[in-house]
Amino acid sequence: VQLQASGGGLVQAGGSLRLSCVASGSIFSINAMGWYRQAPGGQRDLVAITRGGSTDYADSVKGRFTISRDNAKNTVYLQMNSLKPEDTAVYYCNARIQATIPVWNDYWGQGTLVTVSS
């Protein structure tokens, strides 16, 4: 199982980016899918997560970021609007996947850098 993230880049403050993450390989079922971020010198923090049709966001991104999911494509998206310099970080996707019944494991994408200039 692999997670491939894409969509990062350099954007000015106030701009938008959309991140994508595709899960591939031998997948029986996917539970939660989410996005985390890690700023330089910081820890990896949850940004947004979707599970069972519900979503949850870090307070710092509520109203600006939207997480969505295409189950048919095993893909999760993060639409980021009104970006701020403090959103600058490496963004990682995460998914809880059942590759072999009944075992669930967490998988991580390789990270995609988002840089917001002021």
N, C-alpha and C positions, 0 to 999 in steps of 0.2 A: 504494500500500500504506500502510495506517495501523495503528498500534497504539494501542488505547484501554485505559488502566489505570483501575481503580476499586477502592474498598474501603478506602481510608485513612480516618483519623479520629483522634479522641482517646480514649485508653484508659488506665486505671490500671495501674500496675505489677502484673504477674502475670496480666493479662488476655490476651485473644486477639483477633486480627483475621485476616481472610482477604482477600488481594488477588487481583484477577482482571485478566487482560490478554487482549484479543481482537485478533487480527490480521485485517484485512479488506482487500478490494481484489482485484486480479488476482494471485493467488498460485498458482504451480505446485507449489512444494514448500517446506517449512520444515525446517531442520536444527535447530540449537540454539535453545532458548528459555531466557531467564533473567531474574533480578532483580538489580538493582544498587541501591545507596543512596548518598546524599550528605548528610552532616550539615552544618549551618551551618559555613562556613569550611573544610570538608574536601574531599577528593577523592571521586570516584565510585568505589565499590568493589564488587566482586562479592559478592553475598549467596548466591545459589544458581543452579545451571544444570542443565538437563536436555538430553541429546542421545543419540540412539540407544538410549533405554531406560535409560541410566545417569544418575546424579545426582552433583552435587558441591556442597559447602557451605563457606562461610567457617567457620573454626574457632569464631568467636564465636557462631554460631547453630546449630551442630550439636547435635542432640538437642532443639531447641526449634522450629525451622522445618522445614516440609516443602514441597518443590516437587512439583507434579504437572501433568499435561498431558492435555488432551482433544484428540487430533489431529482428530477429526471436526468439532470446533468451532473449531479453530485458536486454542485458548485455553490459557493457562498460569496456574496458581494458585500462591499462596504462603500456606500456612497458618502463622500466627505465633502460637505459644503461649508462655506464661511471659515475656511481654514485659518488658523492662527500660527504664529511662529512656535508657540509652545506645543503644537501638534507634531513638530519635527521629531521623528523617531524611526526606528526599524519596526515595521508592522509584520506580525506573524499570524498566520491562520492556524487554527487548531480544530481538530475534529475527533469525536469519540466514535470509533468505528468497530463494528463487529465483522472481522474477516473470517473468523472460524467460530461457529457456535460452540459453547455459549460465551466465549471470551470477548470482552470489550477492552480496547486499548485506546490511549490518546496518541494522536499523531500530530506532528508539527510541519508546517511548510518552512521553506528556507529563508523567509524574511524578504521584505521589499522596503527599500528606503523611501521615506517621504520627507522632503525638505521644504519648509515653508519660509520664504524670505519676507522680511518686513519692508 
